[in-house]
C-alpha cells in the first residue's frame, strides 16, 4: 500500500461534532451551569416563600396569634393550626441553602461549610416543633445555631483563589447590621418583649439578603462563562423572579413596619394607660 493511500485510510480526528467528547463535555457543563442559575432563582424566592408561609399561617390560626409579639416557632409548633404551612417553607429553605453551599464553588470551603450548617439548622428547627407547653431543646439549639451561623456568614465570604468570583464588598457592614438585629432579638427574647415576633421577622429577612446577593454574583460568573444565550436566559429568569417577589415583599415590609411602629407606641404608652 502506498504512502498516499495509507494517509487516506487514517480517520481524521473529530473537531467538535455533536457526538464528540469535546461537545459532550461542553453540553454537560452548560446543563450544570444552567442548574446553578435555577438554584439562584430558588434562593431569590426563599424570602418570599417564608414571608408567604408565616403570613398565611398566622391568618388561619384558631387561637389568637399576635403577629408582632409571637415568633414563627409558634406557627410551626405542635399547638398551631395546620403547622405544616410554616414547617414546609422552613425545611425547603434549609434544603435550598444546603444545596447552595454545595454549589458555591467560587467560595472557600469554610464559608460553604458554615452556610451548610445554617441550612441544616433551619431544617432541623422546622422539623423539631416547640411543644404546646414548655420548650424543645432540639428546636432552640437548632434555631440558635441558625441565627449565629447566618449572622456571621458574611464575614466568611471569601473567593477561592483562581475562581474568578468577586465577593460583595460590604461584608463587615452586613455583619454589623445583623449583629444589631440579633442583639435586639435576644433582648426581646429574654424579656418576653412585645416586639419579639416583628424583630424576628426583620432578622430573618435581613439574614437571607446576603446569601441572595452572593448567589446572584455566583450565578453571573457562571453565565458569563457560558455565553450570551445563557446569560440572556438567566437575566430574564432573575428579572421575572424580582417582578414576582417585589410586590409580596413590599406588602410584607409595609406590614412589618406598621406592626413594629404600633408595638413601640404601645410600649411607650403603657405607663400612661
DOSE-455832 format. One record per residue (C-alpha): residue number from 0; residue in three letters; chain; x, y, z. Coordinates in pm, 1 decimal, always signed. Layout:
// DOSE-455832
R   seq   type   mol          u          v          w
R   NUM    ala     A          X          Y          Z
...
//
This chain:
// DOSE-455832
R   seq   type   mol          u          v          w
R     0    unk     A       +0.0       +0.0       +0.0
R     1    unk     A     +141.6     +338.5      -96.3
R     2    unk     A     +205.5     +619.0     +149.6
R     3    unk     A      -69.1     +833.2       -3.4
R     4    unk     A     -321.8     +551.1      +28.2
R     5    unk     A     -221.2     +494.2     +391.3
R     6    unk     A     -280.0     +860.3     +465.5
R     7    unk     A     -628.0     +845.0     +312.0
R     8    unk     A     -716.8     +542.1     +524.6
R     9    unk     A     -632.1     +714.8     +855.2
R    10    unk     A     -950.8     +875.1    +1001.0
R    11    unk     A     -927.1    +1242.0    +1072.2
R    12    unk     A     -974.7    +1347.8    +1436.3
R    13    unk     A    -1312.7    +1490.2    +1530.2
R    14    unk     A    -1323.9    +1867.5    +1567.6
R    15    unk     A    -1631.9    +1913.6    +1775.4
R    16    unk     A    -1937.9    +1747.2    +1629.2
R    17    unk     A    -2238.5    +1686.2    +1847.3
R    18    unk     A    -2114.4    +1337.3    +1933.9
R    19    unk     A    -1754.1    +1432.9    +2009.4
R    20    unk     A    -1615.8    +1422.4    +2364.4
R    21    unk     A    -1547.6    +1796.5    +2348.5
R    22    unk     A    -1907.9    +1873.4    +2254.5
R    23    unk     A    -2042.6    +1634.2    +2516.2
R    24    unk     A    -1823.9    +1799.5    +2779.8
R    25    unk     A    -1948.2    +2141.2    +2674.9
R    26    unk     A    -2313.3    +2031.6    +2680.8
R    27    unk     A    -2273.2    +1874.6    +3024.5
R    28    unk     A    -2108.7    +2188.6    +3155.8
R    29    unk     A    -2387.5    +2404.9    +3015.4
R    30    unk     A    -2653.3    +2186.4    +3178.9
R    31    unk     A    -2468.5    +2203.4    +3510.3
R    32    unk     A    -2435.2    +2579.9    +3493.4
R    33    unk     A    -2799.5    +2625.7    +3398.2
R    34    unk     A    -2893.9    +2415.5    +3700.0
R    35    unk     A    -2684.9    +2658.9    +3900.9
R    36    unk     A    -2883.0    +2950.2    +3758.7
R    37    unk     A    -3203.4    +2772.5    +3859.1
R    38    unk     A    -3064.5    +2741.5    +4211.7
R    39    unk     A    -3000.5    +3117.0    +4219.3
R    40    unk     A    -3365.9    +3170.2    +4128.0
R    41    unk     A    -3473.1    +2941.3    +4412.8
R    42    unk     A    -3251.9    +3126.4    +4661.5
R    43    unk     A    -3402.8    +3455.5    +4548.6
R    44    unk     A    -3750.4    +3315.2    +4613.5
R    45    unk     A    -3674.9    +3193.8    +4968.9
R    46    unk     A    -3756.8    +3522.1    +5149.8
R    47    unk     A    -4084.0    +3536.0    +4956.1
R    48    unk     A    -4164.8    +3174.6    +5042.5
R    49    unk     A    -4103.6    +3228.7    +5413.8
R    50    unk     A    -4298.6    +3556.2    +5420.3
R    51    unk     A    -4595.6    +3397.1    +5247.4
R    52    unk     A    -4571.2    +3097.5    +5482.2
R    53    unk     A    -4583.7    +3296.0    +5804.1
R    54    unk     A    -4849.5    +3535.8    +5672.0
R    55    unk     A    -5085.0    +3258.9    +5559.8
R    56    unk     A    -5021.1    +3052.6    +5871.5
R    57    unk     A    -5087.7    +3346.6    +6103.7
R    58    unk     A    -5412.8    +3427.1    +5924.9
R    59    unk     A    -5566.2    +3081.0    +5980.4
R    60    unk     A    -5481.5    +3027.4    +6346.6
R    61    unk     A    -5782.7    +2927.8    +6556.5
R    62    unk     A    -5626.6    +3062.3    +6874.4
R    63    unk     A    -5539.3    +3429.8    +6890.2
R    64    unk     A    -5198.4    +3496.9    +6736.3
R    65    unk     A    -5010.9    +3823.5    +6788.2
R    66    unk     A    -4802.8    +3872.8    +6475.8
R    67    unk     A    -4592.0    +4138.9    +6648.9
R    68    unk     A    -4516.6    +3959.7    +6974.2
R    69    unk     A    -4513.5    +3589.7    +6881.9
R    70    unk     A    -4247.7    +3409.2    +6680.1
R    71    unk     A    -4282.8    +3185.4    +6376.2
R    72    unk     A    -4187.7    +2893.4    +6603.0
R    73    unk     A    -4539.4    +2922.0    +6743.9
R    74    unk     A    -4679.9    +2879.9    +6393.2
R    75    unk     A    -4466.7    +2567.7    +6340.3
R    76    unk     A    -4529.2    +2434.3    +6691.9
R    77    unk     A    -4748.2    +2143.6    +6797.4
R    78    unk     A    -5032.7    +2364.1    +6915.0
R    79    unk     A    -5064.3    +2556.0    +6586.8
R    80    unk     A    -5341.3    +2516.7    +6331.8
R    81    unk     A    -5205.3    +2342.3    +6019.3
R    82    unk     A    -4849.4    +2388.8    +6133.0
R    83    unk     A    -4720.4    +2228.0    +5811.8
R    84    unk     A    -4784.5    +2560.5    +5635.6
R    85    unk     A    -4489.6    +2704.9    +5830.8
R    86    unk     A    -4287.6    +2384.1    +5857.8
R    87    unk     A    -4265.0    +2327.1    +5481.0
R    88    unk     A    -4109.9    +2668.4    +5398.4
R    89    unk     A    -3855.5    +2624.6    +5679.3
R    90    unk     A    -3749.7    +2279.5    +5560.6
R    91    unk     A    -3740.4    +2386.3    +5195.4
R    92    unk     A    -3534.8    +2694.5    +5280.9
R    93    unk     A    -3290.6    +2486.5    +5481.3
R    94    unk     A    -3252.5    +2235.0    +5198.7
R    95    unk     A    -3200.8    +2509.2    +4940.2
R    96    unk     A    -2921.2    +2666.1    +5144.0
R    97    unk     A    -2751.5    +2329.2    +5188.8
R    98    unk     A    -2756.8    +2278.2    +4810.5
R    99    unk     A    -2641.8    +2637.4    +4759.3
R   100    unk     A    -2343.8    +2572.4    +4987.1
R   101    unk     A    -2250.4    +2271.6    +4774.3
R   102    unk     A    -2281.9    +2469.8    +4450.4
R   103    unk     A    -2093.9    +2787.3    +4553.6
R   104    unk     A    -1769.8    +2663.2    +4400.4
R   105    unk     A    -1630.0    +3014.7    +4382.7
R   106    unk     A    -1602.2    +3042.9    +4762.9
R   107    unk     A    -1358.7    +2895.2    +5013.8
R   108    unk     A    -1455.7    +2575.6    +5196.5
R   109    unk     A    -1513.5    +2727.3    +5546.9
R   110    unk     A    -1766.7    +2971.6    +5402.2
R   111    unk     A    -1957.3    +2694.4    +5228.6
R   112    unk     A    -1942.3    +2473.3    +5538.2
R   113    unk     A    -2091.6    +2745.7    +5760.8
R   114    unk     A    -2376.0    +2803.7    +5515.0
R   115    unk     A    -2443.1    +2429.6    +5507.1
R   116    unk     A    -2458.2    +2422.7    +5886.8
R   117    unk     A    -2704.7    +2712.5    +5880.0
R   118    unk     A    -2926.9    +2536.6    +5626.5
R   119    unk     A    -2929.1    +2212.2    +5822.7
R   120    unk     A    -3008.9    +2402.0    +6143.3
R   121    unk     A    -3304.0    +2579.8    +5980.3
R   122    unk     A    -3445.1    +2248.4    +5856.2
R   123    unk     A    -3398.6    +2081.7    +6196.7
R   124    unk     A    -3565.2    +2374.5    +6373.2
R   125    unk     A    -3865.0    +2333.2    +6144.5
R   126    unk     A    -3883.1    +1957.1    +6192.3
R   127    unk     A    -3842.5    +1972.6    +6572.9
R   128    unk     A    -4151.6    +2168.4    +6677.7
R   129    unk     A    -4199.5    +2352.3    +7002.4
R   130    unk     A    -4439.8    +2166.5    +7237.0
R   131    unk     A    -4769.5    +2317.6    +7346.1
R   132    unk     A    -4617.8    +2384.4    +7688.4
R   133    unk     A    -4251.5    +2437.2    +7761.0
R   134    unk     A    -3972.3    +2436.3    +7507.6
R   135    unk     A    -3790.0    +2188.3    +7283.5
R   136    unk     A    -3415.1    +2170.7    +7344.2
R   137    unk     A    -3354.9    +2046.9    +6989.1
R   138    unk     A    -3560.9    +2327.3    +6838.1
R   139    unk     A    -3398.9    +2600.6    +7045.2
R   140    unk     A    -3046.6    +2466.1    +6984.7
R   141    unk     A    -3103.4    +2440.2    +6608.9
R   142    unk     A    -3260.1    +2786.7    +6594.9
R   143    unk     A    -2971.7    +2940.2    +6789.3
R   144    unk     A    -2722.1    +2767.1    +6559.4
R   145    unk     A    -2902.0    +2904.6    +6253.3
R   146    unk     A    -2917.1    +3259.4    +6395.4
R   147    unk     A    -2546.0    +3264.7    +6476.2
R   148    unk     A    -2431.1    +3097.3    +6153.9
R   149    unk     A    -2633.5    +3324.8    +5925.0
R   150    unk     A    -2530.2    +3635.8    +6119.1
R   151    unk     A    -2158.1    +3559.7    +6098.8
R   152    unk     A    -2167.0    +3411.8    +5746.7
R   153    unk     A    -2097.1    +3737.8    +5557.2
R   154    unk     A    -1757.9    +3764.3    +5731.3
R   155    unk     A    -1656.4    +3424.1    +5593.0
R   156    unk     A    -1740.8    +3503.8    +5230.7
R   157    unk     A    -1407.6    +3487.7    +5051.1
R   158    unk     A    -1341.1    +3389.7    +4688.9
R   159    unk     A    -1146.1    +3072.8    +4623.3
R   160    unk     A     -811.1    +3151.2    +4454.6
R   161    unk     A     -848.0    +3140.9    +4079.2
R   162    unk     A    -1227.0    +3107.8    +4088.8
R   163    unk     A    -1292.3    +3431.5    +3900.9
R   164    unk     A    -1556.0    +3532.7    +4155.8
R   165    unk     A    -1566.3    +3867.2    +4334.8
R   166    unk     A    -1737.3    +3875.5    +4674.8
R   167    unk     A    -1967.3    +4168.3    +4765.0
R   168    unk     A    -1765.3    +4447.7    +4929.7
R   169    unk     A    -1992.5    +4521.1    +5226.5
R   170    unk     A    -1926.3    +4210.9    +5438.1
R   171    unk     A    -1840.2    +4398.0    +5759.0
R   172    unk     A    -2135.8    +4634.9    +5728.0
R   173    unk     A    -2376.9    +4347.5    +5665.8
R   174    unk     A    -2244.9    +4159.5    +5968.0
R   175    unk     A    -2273.2    +4471.4    +6186.2
R   176    unk     A    -2636.8    +4521.1    +6089.0
R   177    unk     A    -2714.0    +4154.5    +6155.6
R   178    unk     A    -2539.9    +4168.4    +6495.2
R   179    unk     A    -2750.5    +4469.1    +6595.6
R   180    unk     A    -3070.2    +4294.8    +6488.4
R   181    unk     A    -2971.8    +3971.7    +6661.8
R   182    unk     A    -2889.6    +4164.8    +6978.3
R   183    unk     A    -3230.0    +4331.4    +6964.2
R   184    unk     A    -3394.7    +3996.1    +6908.1
R   185    unk     A    -3207.9    +3845.8    +7205.9
R   186    unk     A    -3324.2    +4130.0    +7432.0
R   187    unk     A    -3683.6    +4079.6    +7319.5
R   188    unk     A    -3647.8    +3703.8    +7372.4
R   189    unk     A    -3514.2    +3714.8    +7728.9
R   190    unk     A    -3752.7    +3991.4    +7834.9
R   191    unk     A    -4055.6    +3841.2    +7656.2
R   192    unk     A    -4086.5    +4172.2    +7474.2
R   193    unk     A    -4387.4    +4291.2    +7282.8
R   194    unk     A    -4185.9    +4320.2    +6958.8
R   195    unk     A    -4033.9    +3970.1    +6963.1
R   196    unk     A    -4219.6    +3844.0    +6653.7
R   197    unk     A    -4162.4    +4159.3    +6448.7
R   198    unk     A    -3790.9    +4172.4    +6528.0
R   199    unk     A    -3753.6    +3802.5    +6446.6
R   200    unk     A    -3903.9    +3857.1    +6103.0
R   201    unk     A    -3679.9    +4158.2    +6039.5
R   202    unk     A    -3377.9    +3949.2    +6136.4
R   203    unk     A    -3478.8    +3657.9    +5912.4
R   204    unk     A    -3527.3    +3875.8    +5605.1
R   205    unk     A    -3200.8    +4058.6    +5670.8
R   206    unk     A    -3010.0    +3732.1    +5714.8
R   207    unk     A    -3139.0    +3595.6    +5385.3
R   208    unk     A    -3040.1    +3907.3    +5191.3
R   209    unk     A    -2663.0    +3847.8    +5183.7
R   210    unk     A    -2675.4    +3484.7    +5064.4
R   211    unk     A    -2908.7    +3602.2    +4787.9
R   212    unk     A    -2660.0    +3867.7    +4674.9
R   213    unk     A    -2370.4    +3619.8    +4684.2
R   214    unk     A    -2571.8    +3359.0    +4492.8
R   215    unk     A    -2664.1    +3617.3    +4229.3
R   216    unk     A    -2298.8    +3713.6    +4182.1
R   217    unk     A    -2200.4    +3348.8    +4155.7
R   218    unk     A    -2478.3    +3298.2    +3900.9
R   219    unk     A    -2349.1    +3589.6    +3693.7
R   220    unk     A    -1999.3    +3441.7    +3692.9
R   221    unk     A    -2143.0    +3108.3    +3579.0
R   222    unk     A    -2342.3    +3259.6    +3294.6
R   223    unk     A    -2058.6    +3483.6    +3180.0
R   224    unk     A    -1851.2    +3169.5    +3123.7
R   225    unk     A    -2121.7    +3014.1    +2907.9
R   226    unk     A    -2200.9    +3277.3    +2650.3
R   227    unk     A    -2465.4    +3534.2    +2571.1
R   228    unk     A    -2760.2    +3297.6    +2518.8
R   229    unk     A    -2749.1    +3151.8    +2869.0
R   230    unk     A    -2669.2    +3492.7    +3017.9
R   231    unk     A    -2978.9    +3632.1    +2849.1
R   232    unk     A    -3196.9    +3346.2    +2970.9
R   233    unk     A    -3066.7    +3381.1    +3325.2
R   234    unk     A    -3124.9    +3756.4    +3321.7
R   235    unk     A    -3484.1    +3706.6    +3207.1
R   236    unk     A    -3544.3    +3444.2    +3477.2
R   237    unk     A    -3398.2    +3657.6    +3756.0
R   238    unk     A    -3589.2    +3967.1    +3645.7
R   239    unk     A    -3907.2    +3758.9    +3639.1
R   240    unk     A    -3843.0    +3642.2    +3994.5
R   241    unk     A    -3780.6    +4000.7    +4104.4
R   242    unk     A    -4105.7    +4119.4    +3947.8
R   243    unk     A    -4292.1    +3832.5    +4111.4
R   244    unk     A    -4143.0    +3875.4    +4456.6
R   245    unk     A    -4122.9    +4254.5    +4480.7
R   246    unk     A    -4496.6    +4319.4    +4545.4
R   247    unk     A    -4509.1    +4043.1    +4807.3
R   248    unk     A    -4202.8    +4172.3    +4988.6
R   249    unk     A    -4327.4    +4532.1    +4966.1
R   250    unk     A    -4651.7    +4435.0    +5137.2
R   251    unk     A    -4459.9    +4230.9    +5393.9
R   252    unk     A    -4222.5    +4513.7    +5481.6
R   253    unk     A    -4509.0    +4764.7    +5499.6
R   254    unk     A    -4696.7    +4533.3    +5735.9
R   255    unk     A    -4381.6    +4462.9    +5935.0
R   256    unk     A    -4303.0    +4833.2    +5969.2
R   257    unk     A    -4658.7    +4922.7    +6064.0
R   258    unk     A    -4680.8    +4648.2    +6324.6
R   259    unk     A    -4341.1    +4740.4    +6469.0
R   260    unk     A    -4432.9    +5107.3    +6499.3
R   261    unk     A    -4765.7    +5016.8    +6661.3
R   262    unk     A    -4586.2    +4790.0    +6907.4
R   263    unk     A    -4334.2    +5060.1    +7000.2
R   264    unk     A    -4614.3    +5311.6    +7050.3
R   265    unk     A    -4796.6    +5066.5    +7277.5
R   266    unk     A    -4479.7    +5011.5    +7476.8
R   267    unk     A    -4417.8    +5384.4    +7514.7
R   268    unk     A    -4780.5    +5445.7    +7604.8
R   269    unk     A    -4806.8    +5159.4    +7855.0
R   270    unk     A    -4707.6    +5362.9    +8167.3
R   271    unk     A    -4976.5    +5620.0    +8090.2
R   272    unk     A    -5254.7    +5365.1    +8047.2
//
